[in-house]
Structures are given as structure tokens and as C-alpha cells.
Amino acid sequence: MSFYYARKGIRRLPGIVIKAASIPDPEVTEGFGSRAQTGLICKAAGIKSVLLVTDANLYKLGFYEKVKSSIEEQGIACSVFSNISSEPDLDIIEEGRNAAEICNADCIVALGGGSVMDSCKIIAASAKHPSRSVRHFLHKFAVVPDKTLPMISIPTTAGTGAEYTVGAVVKDSHGIKRSTVVIGLDVIHVILDSELMISAPQSVTVWCGIDALSHGLEGIAADVHSSFDDTKKSFECVRLVFQNLPLLLEEPGNIEARQHMSRAAFYGGNAINKQLAGYVHAFAHSIGAEYHIPHGEAIAYCIVPVMEAQKELCRERLAALSLFCGFAKKSDSHEKAADAFLAELKALLTRCGLKHGCEALREEDYDRLVEMIDSDSINYSPPKTFRDEEIRKILDRIRKGD
């Protein structure tokens, strides 16, 4: 049996597996400056000692200070670990776990972007079970008995949804990125504070926003049985990005739009946890890794060609999404409504400054990229399984900007 048939045969399996996994269901606090409520949240949860984890840049900017002071004002001990890098590895995670043990932390507060969030997931797991090596928690599925240490997540970007997704990516001892699913991740609270994002560079705002949109869109397209609530969140994720990302291009200081984008990213995280991603991410992961293109930008190159290649199977869902976003009328056919959505998506990407075609992508690399995309796609439950020749055609469209 060819790899294509093997992939096709297990296409629905990841969606079935994720339904059986323990998924965090955190409370949410949101609003400009809302990280100042961290101490009250810790006190209500009975926390006695916190390890506040952030990265060096955020530490220098002093973003951690309001969090730390709010915790200490409630009589709770708070230590700070700020050594997280953009690509955390086992040594950094080991340092973080040691820091948690030294301060006897019974809670991890994560302040930062995706790298901080992913690091904290492994720190929270390994600190709860110090007899096991950190390496143990980099297995494909890291099962944590009795859950991890509780986490409170404070994201500083609006895109990844990593504040409570069960996936984490960390470099192993050989410098190879390992993705793991933390079964038993205990994120008890997420704080969505737009003050942390108000001065973000436009490129970060744009590509994080497109990443969030892709999570909602791929969740809607996935061949996974979804509850009404999860489907509604994915629809709302997409609509929120369409409504608010253009506003931030014109008004970077628009607090309300920043807050809405934070909520969109959070809903996108729910889509990853409950519905998974799909081929947009398989293509973007592979192209991004091969050419060192930031993830959100790689998503932007891939999202339209991949979704158009799946349109026949997703037409009704795309039509419903188009109607929900206000791009179509009830009287429109599914075909017309779906096409209207894809047209609006193209227009948004153009407005965001996406170049016409991915210049870095080279035809001579297709064989390697096809292998990478095939391998990554087995982590999802997409609406269809692409043959290798279909993947090459999509790569052509991405390269040429068709």
C-alpha cells in the first residue's frame, strides 16, 4: 500500500484521538491592563508560590513587573525565570524546572509568545514529576499523571493560541525540533491583556492575525465531529480577524480591536485543541522550515491555494462562513458564497502586504517538500488527502502567486 493510501486510511484518526484527550478549559480574564489581576486569580486558586516565566526581551521591557507586584501584593511568593529563547531547548527547560523546584512553585505563570507558552507546558509537566527527565516529556504524546502544575497564561501576541493548546514544540539535545502533545496540561486561567500588544510591530500584528484566522478556518474545514459551541468559536475567530485586523493596519493603538484580536487568537487555540489544523499548516510548516520564513507569513502564502484545492469538499462550510462574516446573502448559491469568502480572504492578504508569490520557494526542492508535507499532514484530519502530484500543483501556485 502506498504512503498515499496509508495517509488516506488514517485521515480521521487524529480527530478521533484528540476527542479522547484531556483538554484544558480555562477561565478567561480580558481587558486593557488585566494582567494586574494575576495576584487575585492566584489567591482565589489557593496558590502559595509562583514561578513567573518570560523571555529576556519582555523582561527588559518590564512587562513582568505588573504581574509580579500583583502576585506579591496578595502575600504570594513570586520568582522570575526569564531565560526563554525564541527556540527553547532541553537545557533551557531544565533550567526552568530547576527554578520551579528551588522556589517550590505550585503554579507557573507564563508571560510571552508561543516559545514561552510551549516552554512552560514542559516545565509545568516536568516540575510536577521531578523523578522523570525533561526528555521524557518530549514524546509524541506526553501523558502527565495527575496533570501538570497549574498554569496561568498571559499571551503577548494575538495569533498562536498557544496560551492553552496542548501542543508544544521544543528542541531536543540534538537541536531537532520535537512536537509533543501534553496530555494532562492544566491551564487554569488565561489573561488576555491588550496593553501587552499595543506596541507590537505591524508585521507581528499582521502575520499573527493571519495565523489566528487560519486556525479557525482549518478547524471549520477539518473532518472532525465538532460541537455547536466549538464550531461557533471557530466561525467567530475568522469573523473577528476580518473585522479587526484591517482596523489595526490603520489604527495600531486601537485598544478595542487589539482586544478582539486576542479573543480571536484564543478561539483559534480552541480550534487547534478540538478540531486540529490541516494542510495549510502542513504546507506552511514545511515551507517555513525549509526557507526560514516566519510561520504567519508562510501561512499567508499557503492559505488560499490550499483552501481552493479543498473547496469542492468544503463548499457548504465556506458558504456558511461567508454568510456569517457578511460576505454573502442567504439567496446566494453555495458556490457563489464560497467564492465570495475566498475573494475576501485574498483581498485581506493583499491589504496586509503579502507579496505576489513566494519568491523563496524553488521548484528543485519540491520532492523534499512533498515528503515533509506528507509527513506533517498525518497529524491532522483534513477534508481530503492530497496525492503527491496535487501537492506539487499547490506548491506551484504558492510559488507563482496564482
ROKOL-52097 format. One record per residue (C-alpha): residue in three letters; y negated, x negated, z. Coordinates in steps of 0.25 Angstrom, whole numbers, plus 5000, padded with zeros to 4 digits. Example, Ala and Ser with C-alpha at 12.3 -4.5 7.8 and 13.67 -1.06 7.14 Angstrom:
BEGIN
Ala501849515031
Ser500449455029
This chain:
BEGIN
Met500050005000
Ser498649944996
Phe497549925006
Tyr496850045000
Tyr497950135003
Ala498150075017
Arg496650095020
Lys496650235014
Gly497850275023
Ile497150235036
Arg495850285032
Arg495750395042
Leu496450305053
Pro495150245059
Gly494550385060
Ile495750435068
Val495750315077
Ile494250325080
Lys494550465085
Ala495450415095
Ala494550305100
Ser493750315113
Ile492250335108
Pro491050315117
Asp490250445120
Pro488950385126
Glu487750455131
Val486450435124
Thr485050405129
Glu484050395118
Gly482550375117
Phe481450265115
Gly481650165127
Ser482850245132
Arg483550105136
Ala482750115148
Gln483750225153
Thr484850125153
Gly484850105168
Leu484850255171
Ile486050265162
Cys486750155169
Lys486450215182
Ala487050345178
Ala488250285173
Gly488550205186
Ile488350065180
Lys488149955190
Ser487949835181
Val487549825167
Leu487749715156
Leu486549735146
Val486949675133
Thr485949645122
Asp485749535111
Ala484749415112
Asn483649475103
Leu483649605111
Tyr483549525124
Lys482349445119
Leu481649575115
Gly481849625129
Phe482549755125
Tyr483549745136
Glu482449745147
Lys482249895148
Val483749915148
Lys483949805159
Ser482849855168
Ser483250005167
Ile484649965172
Glu484149875183
Glu483149985188
Gln484450065191
Gly484949955200
Ile486049915190
Ala486349775187
Cys486049725173
Ser486349595166
Val485949565152
Phe486849495141
Ser486049465128
Asn486949365120
Ile487449465110
Ser487249415096
Ser487149495083
Glu488649455080
Pro489349455094
Asp490549375096
Leu491649365107
Asp490849255114
Ile489649345116
Ile490549465120
Glu491249375130
Glu489849335136
Gly489549475137
Arg490749515144
Asn490549395154
Ala489149445156
Ala489649585159
Glu490749535169
Ile489649445176
Cys488749565179
Asn489949655182
Ala489449755171
Asp489949895171
Cys489149935159
Ile488649865146
Val487249905141
Ala487149865126
Leu485749845120
Gly485749805106
Gly486249825092
Gly487749825087
Ser488049685091
Val487649715105
Met488349845106
Asp489649785100
Ser489649675109
Cys489449765121
Lys490649845117
Ile491549725118
Ile490849675131
Ala491049815137
Ala492549815134
Ser492849665138
Ala492049675151
Lys492849795155
His494149715153
Pro493749575156
Ser495249535156
Arg495349545141
Ser494649455131
Val493449495123
Arg494249475111
His495249585115
Phe494149685113
Leu493949645098
His495249705094
Lys495049815083
Phe495249915093
Ala494849865107
Val495349965117
Val494649955131
Pro495450015142
Asp494550105151
Lys493350085142
Thr492349975141
Leu491249955151
Pro490250065149
Met489150025138
Ile487750075137
Ser487250055123
Ile485750035119
Pro485750005104
Thr484549935098
Thr484749975083
Ala485050105077
Gly486250085068
Thr487550035072
Gly487950145082
Ala488650025090
Glu488050075103
Tyr489350155105
Thr490250135093
Val491650085097
Gly491649975087
Ala491149835089
Val491049705081
Val491149565087
Lys491449425082
Asp492749365087
Ser493049225091
His493149185076
Gly491849245073
Ile492449365065
Lys491849505068
Arg492849595074
Ser492649745075
Thr493249825086
Val493349965091
Val493149975107
Ile494050085112
Gly493450125125
Leu492050085123
Asp491250155134
Val489750165129
Ile489250265139
His487750275134
Val486950245122
Ile485450225123
Leu484650245110
Asp483350175112
Ser482350175100
Glu481450075107
Leu482449975104
Met482449995089
Ile480950025087
Ser480649875082
Ala481949855074
Pro481749795061
Gln481749885049
Ser482949825043
Val483749855056
Thr483249995057
Val483650025043
Trp485049965042
Cys485450005056
Gly484950145052
Ile485850145039
Asp486950095047
Ala486850215057
Leu486750305045
Ser488050245039
His488750275052
Gly488450425051
Leu488750435036
Glu490050365037
Gly490450445049
Ile490150575041
Ala490950515029
Ala492150465037
Asp493550535036
Val493550555051
His493650685058
Ser492350705065
Ser491850805076
Phe490650885073
Asp489850805083
Asp490150675076
Thr489850725062
Lys488550775067
Lys488150645073
Ser488450575060
Phe487650665052
Glu486550655062
Cys486650505061
Val486350505046
Arg485250605047
Leu484550525058
Val484550405049
Phe484050475037
Gln482950535045
Asn482450415053
Leu482750285046
Pro481650315036
Leu480650345047
Leu480950215053
Leu480650145040
Glu479250195040
Glu479050205056
Pro479950095063
Gly479350135076
Asn479750285075
Ile480450305088
Glu481050435085
Ala481650385072
Arg482250265080
Gln482850355090
His483450445079
Met484050315072
Ser484650275086
Arg485350415087
Ala485850395072
Ala486450265075
Phe487150325088
Tyr487650435079
Gly488150335069
Gly488850265080
Asn489550395083
Ala490050405069
Ile490650265070
Asn491350305082
Lys491850435078
Gln491850435062
Leu491850285059
Ala491150215047
Gly491750195033
Tyr491550125020
Val490050105021
His490350015033
Ala491549945027
Phe490749905015
Ala489549865024
His490349785034
Ser490949705023
Ile489649685014
Gly488849655027
Ala489949555032
Glu490049485018
Tyr488549475015
His487949475029
Ile487149605027
Pro486749685039
His487649795042
Gly486649905040
Glu486149855027
Ala487549835022
Ile487849985026
Ala486550025017
Tyr487149955005
Cys488450015007
Ile488250165011
Val487850234998
Pro488950164989
Val490050194999
Met489550335003
Glu489450374988
Ala490850314986
Gln491350414996
Lys490450534992
Glu491550614986
Leu492350624999
Cys491050635008
Arg490250734999
Glu490350855009
Arg489950765021
Leu488850695013
Ala488350825009
Ala488350885023
Leu487650755028
Ser486550775017
Leu486350915021
Phe486250875036
Cys485150765032
Gly484350855024
Phe484650795010
Ala485350915004
Lys485351065004
Lys486451165008
Ser486551204994
Asp486751064988
Ser488151034984
His488950924992
Glu488750834980
Lys487250854980
Ala487150844995
Ala487950714996
Asp487250654985
Ala485850684992
Phe486350615004
Leu486750494997
Ala485450494989
Glu484650505003
Leu485550385008
Lys485150294996
Ala483650334998
Leu483750295013
Leu484350165009
Thr483250134999
Arg482150175009
Cys482850075019
Gly482649965009
Leu484149945004
Lys484249854992
His484849894979
Gly486249844980
Cys486849734990
Glu486449604983
Ala487349524993
Leu488649594988
Arg489349514978
Glu490449564968
Glu491349444970
Asp491449484985
Tyr492049624982
Asp493449584985
Arg493149534999
Leu492249645002
Val493249754997
Glu494249685007
Met493249695018
Ile492849835015
Asp494349885014
Ser494649815028
Asp493449875035
Ser493650015029
Ile494950035037
Asn494050045050
Tyr493550185045
Ser493950315040
Pro493050335027
Pro493150455018
Lys493950375007
Thr494650245006
Phe494050154995
Arg494850074985
Asp494449934983
Glu493949964969
Glu493050074975
Ile492549974986
Arg492149874975
Lys491349984967
Ile490650014980
Leu490349864982
Asp489749864968
Arg488849984972
Ile488349914984
Arg488049784977
Lys487349844965
Gly486649954974
Asp487150064964
